[in-house]
Structure formats: C-alpha cells, structure tokens
Amino acid sequence: MLRSWVADIFYVSILWLLLHCSFSYGLESDINCLRSIKESLEDPFNYLNSSWNFNNNTEGFICKFVGVECWHPDENKVLNIRLSDMGLKGPFPIGIENCSSLTGLDLSNNKLYGSLPENISRVISFATTLDLSNNNFSGTIPKQLSNCSYLNVLKLDHNRFTGQIPPELALLSRLRTFSVANNLLTGDDMVVYRDDSCRCYMIQLITLISINNNN
C-alpha cells in the first residue's frame, strides 16, 4: 500500500511538472512573439517603443501593450494584435508564429512590404481575422491561406499583390468578409458572392467578370 501511495504521488508530481513547464513555455513564447515583432519593424512614431517595455516580469505585463489584447488581463497569452495606422515599416513579422493562440491580426494602414510567408497557415494557425489592407505587400497571395480554416475576415485590398487569386481560397467555408480590390492581380478572375444559405461568402473561379481595380 505504501509503495502504491508513493507511486501515485510520484506520477501526480510528474504530471504537474509537465503541465507547469508547458504553460510556462506558452507564456514565454508569446513574450518572444511580441519582442520579435518590435525588433523586426521600424516604428517611426514610437508607438511600440514607448509602450512595449519588456523589462518587466509581472504576470500580464504584455497585456498592457498598445495594440495587444490577451485572453486574460493577468496572463501573458495573446488573443489579438491590432497595430493599424501606426506608420510601421518592414516585412511581414514572421515571429508572430510564436503567438500560438492568436485569433486576430490587424496590420492594416501601415507601410509594410514584401511577400507573405508561404507557410502563413502555420504562422497564424487559429486566426479568425486577418487584415493586411492598405500596405505595400507584393508577390502572390499564398495558397496556404486556404489552410487557415477558422478565417472569418480576410482583407488584402490596397496592396501590390500579383498573379491569380488562389482558387483554394474557396475552401474557407467560414469566410464572411473577403477583399482583394486594388491590387495587381491578373489571370483567371474570381467572383465573390454571398450565399444566404450559410450567411457566408463564396469564391468562384470565372472567366468573364473581373475584380474591381485589378488588372
């Protein structure tokens, strides 16, 4: 009986240790996520430099950062990042993948440039909202966005994307808002229409109807 009791205590202790380590790692990864965003972007108006201070070890300190919303105000676990209209410059901040529980990303109305990562579905696995509108992103729209199956909002308008709209985006069954207007898209055209049966937007490949303000 004593041996059984000792074994139970041992296994419970191991389980607690594993859960504690996993939880601590999750919080640390979110801190590293935000630190990498700050380091990778130019911040000419000091929105991030004046608010994102990492010289702090208290629970929930990153939840007070401008543009950051946490799952709980006393827990360093990022829910949404909203950094619109801040004049930020630089490429897409790939370090966002370390915010593993992120559901919303808004980088609209900045001066971000370059191509989006091909593995973007891994970077924002659980995102329901992605707004990259009004920037200078270029290259093709990654077809891997179709693997971001939780997306309700996808806004890529007013950039410099080229090529075709990936037909794979039609797999985004939860999509409610979709915009790619004012880019440099070419090739086969797509039409987006609302399906009232599911109250969602459907994307259909067509040959006769062009998307507004693309080539």
Solvent accessible surface area in square Angstrom, and as a share of the most:
residue,aa,sasa,rsa
1,M,208,0.93
2,L,131,0.65
3,R,209,0.76
4,S,66,0.43
5,W,151,0.53
6,V,77,0.44
7,A,37,0.29
8,D,81,0.42
9,I,86,0.44
10,F,116,0.48
11,Y,146,0.56
12,V,98,0.56
13,S,56,0.36
14,I,70,0.35
15,L,104,0.52
16,W,156,0.55
17,L,87,0.43
18,L,111,0.55
19,L,112,0.56
20,H,89,0.40
21,C,70,0.42
22,S,72,0.47
23,F,109,0.45
24,S,45,0.29
25,Y,158,0.60
26,G,13,0.12
27,L,16,0.08
28,E,87,0.39
29,S,11,0.07
30,D,0,0.00
31,I,20,0.10
32,N,59,0.30
33,C,0,0.00
34,L,0,0.00
35,R,82,0.30
36,S,32,0.21
37,I,0,0.00
38,K,54,0.23
39,E,133,0.60
40,S,51,0.33
41,L,12,0.06
42,E,104,0.47
43,D,17,0.09
44,P,67,0.42
45,F,136,0.57
46,N,79,0.40
47,Y,93,0.36
48,L,1,0.00
49,N,80,0.41
50,S,93,0.60
51,S,35,0.23
52,W,0,0.00
53,N,86,0.44
54,F,35,0.15
55,N,143,0.73
56,N,60,0.31
57,N,156,0.80
58,T,84,0.49
59,E,105,0.47
60,G,0,0.00
61,F,13,0.05
62,I,0,0.00
63,C,24,0.14
64,K,161,0.68
65,F,12,0.05
66,V,57,0.32
67,G,25,0.24
68,V,14,0.08
69,E,70,0.32
70,C,15,0.09
71,W,134,0.47
72,H,93,0.42
73,P,92,0.58
74,D,90,0.47
75,E,45,0.20
76,N,8,0.04
77,K,33,0.14
78,V,0,0.00
79,L,31,0.15
80,N,17,0.09
81,I,0,0.00
82,R,128,0.47
83,L,0,0.00
84,S,35,0.23
85,D,96,0.50
86,M,16,0.07
87,G,12,0.11
88,L,0,0.00
89,K,70,0.30
90,G,3,0.03
91,P,64,0.40
92,F,12,0.05
93,P,2,0.01
94,I,84,0.43
95,G,11,0.10
96,I,0,0.00
97,E,63,0.28
98,N,58,0.30
99,C,3,0.02
100,S,61,0.40
101,S,30,0.20
102,L,4,0.02
103,T,26,0.15
104,G,6,0.06
105,L,1,0.01
106,D,31,0.16
107,L,1,0.00
108,S,5,0.03
109,N,65,0.33
110,N,11,0.06
111,K,108,0.46
112,L,0,0.00
113,Y,106,0.40
114,G,25,0.24
115,S,72,0.47
116,L,5,0.03
117,P,25,0.16
118,E,104,0.47
119,N,52,0.27
120,I,0,0.00
121,S,21,0.14
122,R,159,0.58
123,V,5,0.03
124,I,3,0.01
125,S,45,0.29
126,F,106,0.44
127,A,0,0.00
128,T,45,0.26
129,T,45,0.26
130,L,0,0.00
131,D,17,0.09
132,L,0,0.00
133,S,4,0.03
134,N,58,0.30
135,N,8,0.04
136,N,74,0.38
137,F,0,0.00
138,S,41,0.27
139,G,27,0.26
140,T,75,0.44
141,I,4,0.02
142,P,2,0.01
143,K,110,0.47
144,Q,48,0.21
145,L,0,0.00
146,S,13,0.09
147,N,98,0.50
148,C,1,0.00
149,S,51,0.33
150,Y,94,0.36
151,L,0,0.00
152,N,50,0.26
153,V,36,0.21
154,L,0,0.00
155,K,66,0.28
156,L,0,0.00
157,D,13,0.07
158,H,84,0.38
159,N,10,0.05
160,R,129,0.47
161,F,0,0.00
162,T,54,0.32
163,G,24,0.23
164,Q,88,0.39
165,I,5,0.03
166,P,11,0.07
167,P,68,0.43
168,E,62,0.28
169,L,0,0.00
170,A,47,0.37
171,L,129,0.64
172,L,5,0.02
173,S,80,0.51
174,R,110,0.40
175,L,1,0.00
176,R,94,0.34
177,T,55,0.32
178,F,22,0.09
179,S,29,0.19
180,V,6,0.03
181,A,24,0.19
182,N,50,0.25
183,N,6,0.03
184,L,58,0.29
185,L,9,0.04
186,T,60,0.35
187,G,50,0.48
188,D,66,0.34
189,D,33,0.17
190,M,2,0.01
191,V,36,0.21
192,V,48,0.28
193,Y,97,0.37
194,R,117,0.43
195,D,40,0.21
196,D,111,0.57
197,S,105,0.68
198,C,56,0.33
199,R,172,0.63
200,C,3,0.02
201,Y,69,0.26
202,M,68,0.30
203,I,14,0.07
204,Q,94,0.42
205,L,89,0.44
206,I,30,0.15
207,T,107,0.62
208,L,166,0.82
209,I,99,0.50
210,S,73,0.47
211,I,33,0.17
212,N,113,0.58
213,N,101,0.52
214,N,29,0.15
215,N,117,0.60
